[in-house]
Amino acid sequence: MYVAIPEEKEKVCLALSDSLEVINEELTPSYKAKLDHLLDQSSVWYPKALEKIQEEFPELAHARLLSIFILSEQTDIDLIFGLEFGLREDSEHGRGLKFSLDSFEILEYGLGEVAYY
């Protein structure tokens, strides 16, 4: 599914991780509410993600959010999500971040693949 966030001109892919059981379940209203909250809070996590990338690439020319990966089951208390960015500075690998929805803490940072594991 593709979603719009104000920080990006183009829509972004929102995907459930293939390794989750939720991929075969009907989404509960509370899980859908968490996903809505995640998108509504893009003004919080998006700048934090760019700031982290700029620590590695101070002269960052362009970063585009390609995908948001949902990494938590419906029964998990916190929703963990990954962000995959495409970068001109590293077009082959991009960069990935893993966040907690509860705290908006960056849990992991690295190559793009960090976003989906």
C-alpha positions as CSV (number, residue, x, y, z in Angstrom):
1,M,0.0,0.0,0.0
2,Y,1.2,3.5,-0.7
3,V,0.6,6.4,1.7
4,A,1.2,10.1,1.6
5,I,3.0,12.1,4.3
6,P,3.5,15.8,4.2
7,E,7.3,15.6,4.3
8,E,7.5,13.7,0.9
9,K,6.2,14.9,-2.5
10,E,5.6,11.3,-3.7
11,K,3.7,8.5,-1.9
12,V,5.7,6.1,0.2
13,C,5.3,2.3,0.4
14,L,3.9,1.1,3.7
15,A,4.5,-2.7,4.1
16,L,4.1,-5.3,6.8
17,S,7.3,-7.4,7.2
18,D,7.0,-10.8,5.5
19,S,8.2,-12.5,8.6
20,L,5.2,-11.4,10.7
21,E,2.2,-13.5,11.4
22,V,0.0,-10.4,11.1
23,I,0.5,-10.6,7.3
24,N,-2.0,-13.5,7.4
25,E,-4.4,-11.9,9.8
26,E,-7.2,-9.4,9.6
27,L,-5.9,-6.1,11.1
28,T,-7.6,-5.2,14.4
29,P,-8.9,-1.7,15.0
30,S,-6.2,-1.0,17.6
31,Y,-3.4,-2.1,15.2
32,K,-4.9,0.1,12.4
33,A,-5.0,3.0,15.0
34,K,-1.3,2.5,15.6
35,L,-0.6,2.6,11.9
36,D,-2.6,5.8,11.6
37,H,-0.8,7.3,14.6
38,L,2.6,6.4,13.0
39,L,1.7,8.3,9.8
40,D,0.2,11.2,11.8
41,Q,3.5,11.6,13.7
42,S,5.7,11.8,10.6
43,S,6.5,15.4,11.7
44,V,8.3,13.8,14.7
45,W,10.1,10.8,13.2
46,Y,11.0,12.1,9.7
47,P,13.3,15.0,10.9
48,K,14.9,12.7,13.4
49,A,15.7,10.2,10.7
50,L,17.2,12.9,8.4
51,E,19.2,14.3,11.3
52,K,20.7,10.9,11.9
53,I,21.6,10.4,8.2
54,Q,23.2,13.9,8.2
55,E,25.5,12.8,11.0
56,E,27.0,10.4,8.5
57,F,26.6,12.6,5.4
58,P,27.0,16.2,6.5
59,E,26.7,17.4,2.9
60,L,23.5,15.4,2.3
61,A,22.1,16.5,-1.0
62,H,19.1,14.4,-1.3
63,A,17.3,11.7,0.8
64,R,14.0,10.2,-0.2
65,L,11.9,8.0,2.0
66,L,11.1,5.0,-0.1
67,S,9.4,2.6,2.4
68,I,8.0,2.3,5.9
69,F,8.2,-1.3,7.1
70,I,6.0,-2.5,10.0
71,L,8.1,-4.9,12.2
72,S,5.7,-5.7,15.1
73,E,2.9,-8.1,15.6
74,Q,-0.6,-7.0,16.5
75,T,-0.1,-8.3,20.0
76,D,3.2,-6.4,20.6
77,I,2.8,-3.4,23.0
78,D,5.2,-1.1,21.1
79,L,5.1,-0.8,17.3
80,I,8.6,-1.0,15.8
81,F,8.9,0.4,12.3
82,G,11.7,0.7,9.8
83,L,12.4,3.5,7.4
84,E,14.3,3.0,4.2
85,F,15.8,6.1,2.5
86,G,17.3,6.3,-0.9
87,L,20.4,8.6,-1.0
88,R,22.4,10.1,-3.9
89,E,25.5,9.7,-1.6
90,D,25.0,5.9,-1.5
91,S,22.5,5.0,-4.2
92,E,23.3,1.3,-4.0
93,H,22.6,0.8,-0.3
94,G,20.7,3.8,0.9
95,R,20.2,4.0,4.7
96,G,17.7,2.4,7.1
97,L,16.5,3.2,10.5
98,K,14.5,1.2,13.1
99,F,12.2,3.3,15.4
100,S,10.0,2.7,18.4
101,L,6.5,4.3,18.0
102,D,6.1,4.7,21.7
103,S,9.3,6.7,22.3
104,F,10.4,7.7,18.8
105,E,13.8,6.5,19.7
106,I,16.1,5.3,16.9
107,L,16.8,1.7,17.8
108,E,19.1,0.9,14.9
109,Y,20.8,2.7,12.0
110,G,22.7,1.4,9.0
111,L,22.4,0.3,5.4
112,G,18.9,0.3,3.9
113,E,18.3,-3.3,4.9
114,V,18.2,-2.3,8.6
115,A,14.7,-1.0,7.9
116,Y,13.2,-4.4,7.1
117,Y,14.6,-6.8,9.6
